[in-house]
Amino acid sequence: MINKRLLVKNLLAHNDENSFYDKKRFISIGEKEGKAKFLKHVCALANSNPSNNSFIVIGVEDEDNNIVGVDFFDDSKIQNLVNAYLNNPPLISYENIPFPHLPDGKVVGLVTIKSIGKVCSLRKTIWKYYAGSVFFREGSISLPKAYDIELKEINNEAVATIEQHAKNNIKLTLDGVIDFLNNRHKDLESDYKVFKEQFVVCWAGNKKVVNGETFYYRVDIELINEQVKLFYSNLDEVKISIDENSFTTIEFVQLGLGAKQKYYPLEKVVINFNENGTYQINSDLLFNPPKYNQKKLGEIYKNNNLIIEKAKANIAFSPMEVKSLKYLADTYLICYLNGFEQAKEQMEIARGLLKHAYPKVNTSIKEALRILRKVRYN
């Protein structure tokens, strides 16, 4: 098993950006330009590495390799995004790698790209990149190529060496479990489970029992062997179930208009562990968005937009408007799910305007955008 934190360290320590490795301060795949650039790099790395893994490390300063981190990113549907836009799409995963010095909720993103051995190209036009475009890596740059398109195996040995140096060991696993239970989450209920005598999953959260069922909130779940954060949220509630072969979570989100809130199942994730030292993560979207009267939603949407306009103009909010900020993210999300498509753009604007003065509102908007991303990718 590869310790992904060690893998990131080895990539940063021993390699400038090259034909199998790229690094980014952040990615913005919620926006058309950011999505297009991300797909371009995925395509280029896949074509430049037809028989070995290639990587994108996210949350690192370009100039000095300083690890600054990014927000936890739920990747469960990112393969769907790649499949939709690329011909011969590579297998892709996005993993959240915790580093001890980063604050809660901040991680390093590790994108691992595995080519299927065929030329990858854009399936359809996006931003300024045309359908049919083929990209390759030339040094640290992803460039289009229109002739002499040939897949060459040039990085196999280098990547194999880096991955070998990132192999896990018993000490790293034990240190990871102790740190998770005793240091990072000493204020929460925490536990661990060993699967197939090889895999260790740790989880932590505040526990509560509702109608005989146990739920966790402020949840953090990690696969310690690989130093991968599987789930992280300060807001949503999670139901956890375990057997000898699998670890299952069902995530619930709280939605409603004003104080009338209700829990809705969002996603079920099952991690199946095998005797041969492998595992698979399967996810199913369970979300059935609530439906509301369009006229009522139109009024709420209009009032939300008025608050954003006041924020743009630096006009002080009334006490009633400050109170309504608590529900801004939820109501925008409900509006979007009921056909108000500009609500997502309004959330993005609100996040930029309110993140310093109202950090809790900013957090709730980030969670709403995370839910929206899951639903759209599905």
C-alpha positions as CSV (number, residue, x, y, z in Angstrom):
1,M,0.0,0.0,0.0
2,I,1.2,3.5,-0.8
3,N,1.1,6.2,1.9
4,K,-0.2,9.1,-0.1
5,R,1.3,11.7,2.2
6,L,4.7,10.2,1.5
7,L,3.9,10.1,-2.2
8,V,3.1,13.9,-2.1
9,K,6.3,14.6,-0.2
10,N,8.4,12.6,-2.7
11,L,6.8,14.3,-5.7
12,L,7.5,17.8,-4.2
13,A,11.0,17.0,-2.9
14,H,12.5,15.3,-5.9
15,N,10.7,16.7,-9.0
16,D,9.9,19.9,-10.7
17,E,6.7,19.9,-12.7
18,N,7.3,17.5,-15.6
19,S,5.6,15.1,-18.0
20,F,4.1,12.9,-15.2
21,Y,3.5,15.5,-12.4
22,D,1.9,18.9,-12.1
23,K,1.1,21.1,-9.1
24,K,-1.6,23.7,-8.6
25,R,-2.4,26.2,-5.9
26,F,-6.1,25.3,-6.4
27,I,-8.5,24.2,-9.1
28,S,-11.9,25.7,-10.0
29,I,-13.8,23.0,-11.7
30,G,-17.1,24.6,-10.8
31,E,-16.4,27.3,-13.4
32,K,-16.1,26.7,-17.1
33,E,-12.6,28.0,-17.5
34,G,-11.3,26.1,-14.5
35,K,-13.0,22.9,-15.6
36,A,-11.5,23.3,-19.1
37,K,-8.0,23.8,-17.8
38,F,-8.3,20.8,-15.5
39,L,-9.5,18.6,-18.3
40,K,-6.6,19.8,-20.5
41,H,-4.1,18.8,-17.9
42,V,-5.7,15.4,-17.3
43,C,-5.7,14.7,-21.0
44,A,-2.1,15.8,-21.4
45,L,-0.9,13.7,-18.5
46,A,-2.8,10.6,-19.6
47,N,-1.3,10.8,-23.1
48,S,2.2,11.4,-21.8
49,N,2.0,8.4,-19.5
50,P,0.2,5.6,-21.3
51,S,1.5,2.8,-18.9
52,N,2.2,4.5,-15.5
53,N,0.4,6.8,-13.1
54,S,0.6,10.5,-13.4
55,F,-0.3,13.1,-10.7
56,I,-1.6,16.6,-10.0
57,V,-0.9,17.9,-6.5
58,I,-3.3,20.7,-5.4
59,G,-2.7,23.1,-2.5
60,V,1.0,23.9,-3.1
61,E,2.6,27.3,-3.9
62,D,4.3,27.1,-7.3
63,E,7.3,29.2,-6.4
64,D,8.6,27.4,-3.3
65,N,6.5,24.2,-2.9
66,N,5.1,25.5,0.3
67,I,2.1,23.3,1.3
68,V,-0.8,25.7,2.1
69,G,-3.7,23.3,1.5
70,V,-7.2,23.6,0.0
71,D,-10.7,22.8,1.2
72,F,-11.7,19.2,1.5
73,F,-13.1,18.2,-1.9
74,D,-15.6,15.3,-2.3
75,D,-14.5,13.5,-5.5
76,S,-17.1,10.8,-5.8
77,K,-18.4,11.9,-9.2
78,I,-15.2,13.3,-10.7
79,Q,-14.8,10.3,-13.0
80,N,-18.2,11.1,-14.4
81,L,-16.9,14.6,-15.3
82,V,-13.9,13.2,-17.1
83,N,-16.0,10.6,-18.9
84,A,-18.4,13.3,-20.1
85,Y,-15.7,15.5,-21.7
86,L,-12.9,13.1,-22.8
87,N,-12.6,10.4,-25.4
88,N,-10.7,7.3,-24.1
89,P,-11.0,8.9,-20.6
90,P,-8.3,7.8,-18.1
91,L,-9.2,6.3,-14.7
92,I,-9.0,9.2,-12.3
93,S,-9.2,9.6,-8.5
94,Y,-9.1,12.7,-6.3
95,E,-7.9,12.0,-2.7
96,N,-7.8,14.4,0.2
97,I,-4.4,14.1,2.0
98,P,-4.2,15.5,5.6
99,F,-1.0,17.2,6.7
100,P,-0.4,17.8,10.4
101,H,0.4,21.6,10.1
102,L,-2.8,22.4,8.1
103,P,-5.9,23.7,9.9
104,D,-9.1,21.7,10.2
105,G,-10.8,21.1,6.9
106,K,-7.6,21.9,4.9
107,V,-5.9,19.1,3.0
108,V,-3.7,18.6,0.0
109,G,-5.5,17.3,-3.1
110,L,-3.9,14.4,-5.0
111,V,-5.3,13.6,-8.4
112,T,-4.0,10.2,-9.7
113,I,-4.5,9.6,-13.5
114,K,-4.2,6.2,-15.1
115,S,-4.3,6.0,-18.9
116,I,-6.2,3.2,-20.6
117,G,-3.4,3.0,-23.2
118,K,-5.3,4.9,-25.9
119,V,-5.0,8.5,-27.2
120,C,-7.2,10.8,-25.0
121,S,-8.9,13.8,-26.6
122,L,-11.6,16.3,-25.9
123,R,-15.0,14.8,-26.7
124,K,-16.7,18.2,-27.0
125,T,-15.8,21.9,-27.0
126,I,-15.3,23.6,-23.7
127,W,-14.2,27.2,-23.1
128,K,-11.5,27.9,-25.8
129,Y,-10.5,24.2,-26.4
130,Y,-12.2,22.6,-29.4
131,A,-13.7,19.1,-29.6
132,G,-11.1,16.6,-30.9
133,S,-8.1,18.5,-29.4
134,V,-5.3,16.3,-28.1
135,F,-2.8,17.5,-25.5
136,F,0.6,16.2,-24.4
137,R,3.1,17.4,-21.7
138,E,6.2,19.1,-22.9
139,G,8.2,19.7,-19.7
140,S,5.9,21.4,-17.3
141,I,3.4,22.6,-19.9
142,S,0.3,21.0,-21.3
143,L,0.2,21.8,-25.1
144,P,-2.0,20.8,-28.0
145,K,-0.7,18.5,-30.6
146,A,-2.1,18.0,-34.1
147,Y,0.4,15.7,-35.8
148,D,2.9,12.9,-34.9
149,I,0.5,11.8,-32.2
150,E,2.0,8.7,-30.6
151,L,1.9,7.4,-27.1
152,K,5.4,6.8,-25.7
153,E,6.5,5.0,-22.5
154,I,9.1,7.3,-21.0
155,N,8.3,7.6,-17.2
156,N,7.7,4.1,-16.1
157,E,10.9,3.7,-14.1
158,A,10.8,7.2,-12.5
159,V,7.2,6.8,-11.3
160,A,7.8,3.2,-10.1
161,T,10.8,4.5,-8.0
162,I,8.7,7.3,-6.4
163,E,5.8,5.0,-5.6
164,Q,8.2,2.4,-4.1
165,H,9.7,5.1,-1.8
166,A,6.1,5.9,-0.6
167,K,5.3,2.4,0.6
168,N,3.6,2.3,4.0
169,N,5.0,0.5,7.1
170,I,3.7,-0.5,10.5
171,K,5.3,2.5,12.3
172,L,3.6,5.0,10.0
173,T,0.2,3.2,10.4
174,L,0.5,3.1,14.2
175,D,1.6,6.7,14.4
176,G,-1.3,7.7,12.2
177,V,-3.9,5.9,14.4
178,I,-2.5,7.3,17.6
179,D,-2.3,10.8,16.2
180,F,-5.9,10.6,14.9
181,L,-7.4,9.3,18.2
182,N,-5.3,11.1,20.8
183,N,-4.3,14.4,19.2
184,R,-6.4,15.6,16.4
185,H,-9.8,14.4,17.8
186,K,-9.3,14.2,21.5
187,D,-12.5,16.3,22.0
188,L,-14.7,14.0,19.9
189,E,-15.8,10.4,20.2
190,S,-13.4,8.4,18.0
191,D,-12.8,4.8,17.1
192,Y,-11.1,2.5,14.6
193,K,-11.6,-0.8,12.8
194,V,-9.1,-3.1,11.2
195,F,-10.2,-4.8,8.0
196,K,-8.7,-7.9,6.6
197,E,-5.7,-7.6,8.9
198,Q,-4.4,-4.8,6.6
199,F,-6.6,-1.7,6.5
200,V,-7.2,0.6,9.3
201,V,-10.2,3.1,9.2
202,C,-10.5,5.7,11.9
203,W,-13.5,7.9,12.5
204,A,-14.5,10.7,14.9
205,G,-17.5,12.8,15.6
206,N,-20.1,13.8,18.1
207,K,-22.6,11.0,18.5
208,K,-26.4,11.4,19.0
209,V,-29.2,8.8,19.0
210,V,-32.5,9.6,17.2
211,N,-35.3,7.0,17.3
212,G,-32.9,4.3,18.2
213,E,-30.5,5.1,15.4
214,T,-27.0,6.5,15.9
215,F,-25.7,9.5,13.9
216,Y,-22.5,11.5,14.0
217,Y,-21.8,15.1,13.3
218,R,-18.5,17.0,13.0
219,V,-17.4,13.9,11.2
220,D,-13.9,13.0,10.1
221,I,-13.1,9.6,8.5
222,E,-9.6,8.5,7.4
223,L,-8.1,5.4,5.8
224,I,-4.9,5.5,7.9
225,N,-2.8,3.2,5.7
226,E,-2.8,5.5,2.8
227,Q,-3.2,8.8,4.8
228,V,-6.4,9.6,2.8
229,K,-9.3,11.6,4.3
230,L,-12.5,9.9,3.2
231,F,-15.0,12.3,4.6
232,Y,-15.0,15.6,6.4
233,S,-17.8,17.9,7.4
234,N,-18.6,20.3,10.3
235,L,-22.3,20.4,9.3
236,D,-23.8,17.3,7.8
237,E,-24.8,14.2,9.8
238,V,-23.6,10.7,9.0
239,K,-24.8,7.2,9.8
240,I,-22.0,4.7,10.0
241,S,-22.3,0.9,9.7
242,I,-19.6,-1.7,9.8
243,D,-19.2,-5.4,9.1
244,E,-16.2,-7.6,8.6
245,N,-15.7,-6.7,5.0
246,S,-17.0,-3.2,4.6
247,F,-17.3,0.3,6.0
248,T,-20.5,2.2,5.0
249,T,-21.6,5.8,5.5
250,I,-24.9,7.4,4.7
251,E,-24.6,11.2,4.6
252,F,-27.7,13.3,5.5
253,V,-28.2,17.0,4.8
254,Q,-30.4,19.4,6.6
255,L,-32.6,21.5,4.3
256,G,-35.7,23.6,4.6
257,L,-37.1,27.1,4.4
258,G,-36.4,29.2,7.5
259,A,-36.7,27.2,10.7
260,K,-38.7,24.4,9.1
261,Q,-35.7,22.0,8.6
262,K,-35.7,18.4,7.6
263,Y,-33.0,15.8,7.1
264,Y,-32.6,14.3,3.6
265,P,-30.3,11.3,2.7
266,L,-27.7,12.6,0.3
267,E,-25.2,9.8,-0.5
268,K,-24.3,6.3,0.5
269,V,-20.7,5.3,0.3
270,V,-19.5,1.7,0.8
271,I,-15.8,0.7,1.1
272,N,-15.3,-3.0,0.4
273,F,-12.1,-4.5,1.5
274,N,-10.6,-7.6,-0.1
275,E,-8.3,-10.4,1.1
276,N,-5.8,-9.6,-1.7
277,G,-4.9,-6.2,-0.2
278,T,-7.2,-4.1,-2.4
279,Y,-10.4,-2.1,-1.8
280,Q,-13.2,-0.5,-3.8
281,I,-15.2,2.6,-3.0
282,N,-18.8,2.6,-4.4
283,S,-21.1,5.5,-4.0
284,D,-24.8,6.0,-4.7
285,L,-26.6,9.3,-4.8
286,L,-29.8,9.0,-2.6
287,F,-30.8,12.7,-2.8
288,N,-34.4,13.5,-3.7
289,P,-34.6,17.3,-3.5
290,P,-37.6,18.9,-1.8
291,K,-40.1,20.7,-4.0
292,Y,-41.7,24.0,-3.1
293,N,-44.2,26.5,-4.4
294,Q,-42.5,28.5,-7.2
295,K,-44.1,31.8,-6.2
296,K,-42.9,31.5,-2.6
297,L,-39.4,30.5,-3.8
298,G,-39.4,33.5,-6.2
299,E,-40.0,35.8,-3.3
300,I,-37.2,34.2,-1.2
301,Y,-34.8,34.3,-4.2
302,K,-35.6,38.0,-4.7
303,N,-35.0,38.8,-1.0
304,N,-31.7,36.9,-1.0
305,N,-30.5,38.8,-4.1
306,L,-31.4,42.1,-2.4
307,I,-29.1,41.1,0.6
308,I,-26.3,40.4,-1.9
309,E,-26.8,43.8,-3.6
310,K,-26.6,45.5,-0.2
311,A,-23.4,43.6,0.6
312,K,-21.9,44.8,-2.8
313,A,-22.8,48.4,-1.9
314,N,-21.5,48.1,1.7
315,I,-24.9,49.0,3.1
316,A,-25.5,47.7,6.6
317,F,-27.9,44.9,7.0
318,S,-31.1,45.2,9.1
319,P,-31.5,42.9,12.1
320,M,-34.0,40.8,10.1
321,E,-31.5,40.5,7.2
322,V,-28.7,39.4,9.6
323,K,-31.0,36.7,10.9
324,S,-31.9,35.6,7.4
325,L,-28.2,35.1,6.5
326,K,-28.3,31.9,8.6
327,Y,-30.6,30.4,5.9
328,L,-29.1,32.0,2.8
329,A,-27.1,29.0,1.6
330,D,-30.0,26.6,2.2
331,T,-32.6,28.7,0.4
332,Y,-30.3,29.4,-2.5
333,L,-29.7,25.7,-2.8
334,I,-33.4,24.9,-2.7
335,C,-34.0,27.6,-5.3
336,Y,-31.4,26.0,-7.6
337,L,-32.9,22.5,-7.2
338,N,-36.3,24.0,-8.1
339,G,-35.2,25.6,-11.3
340,F,-33.6,28.9,-10.3
341,E,-30.4,28.2,-12.2
342,Q,-28.7,31.5,-11.4
343,A,-28.8,30.7,-7.7
344,K,-25.4,28.9,-8.0
345,E,-23.8,32.0,-9.4
346,Q,-25.4,34.1,-6.6
347,M,-24.0,31.7,-4.0
348,E,-20.5,32.1,-5.4
349,I,-20.9,35.9,-5.3
350,A,-22.2,35.8,-1.7
351,R,-19.3,33.7,-0.6
352,G,-16.8,36.2,-1.8
353,L,-18.7,39.1,-0.2
354,L,-19.5,37.6,3.2
355,K,-16.6,35.2,4.0
356,H,-14.7,37.7,6.2
357,A,-17.6,39.4,8.1
358,Y,-19.7,36.2,8.3
359,P,-17.5,33.1,8.4
360,K,-20.3,30.8,9.4
361,V,-22.3,31.9,6.4
362,N,-19.3,31.3,4.2
363,T,-19.0,27.7,5.6
364,S,-22.6,27.0,5.0
365,I,-22.3,28.2,1.4
366,K,-19.3,26.0,0.8
367,E,-21.3,23.0,2.1
368,A,-24.2,23.9,-0.2
369,L,-21.9,24.2,-3.2
370,R,-20.4,20.8,-2.3
371,I,-23.9,19.2,-2.3
372,L,-24.7,20.9,-5.6
373,R,-21.5,19.6,-7.2
374,K,-22.4,16.0,-6.2
375,V,-25.9,16.3,-7.7
376,R,-24.6,17.9,-10.9
377,Y,-21.8,15.4,-11.5
378,N,-24.2,12.5,-10.9
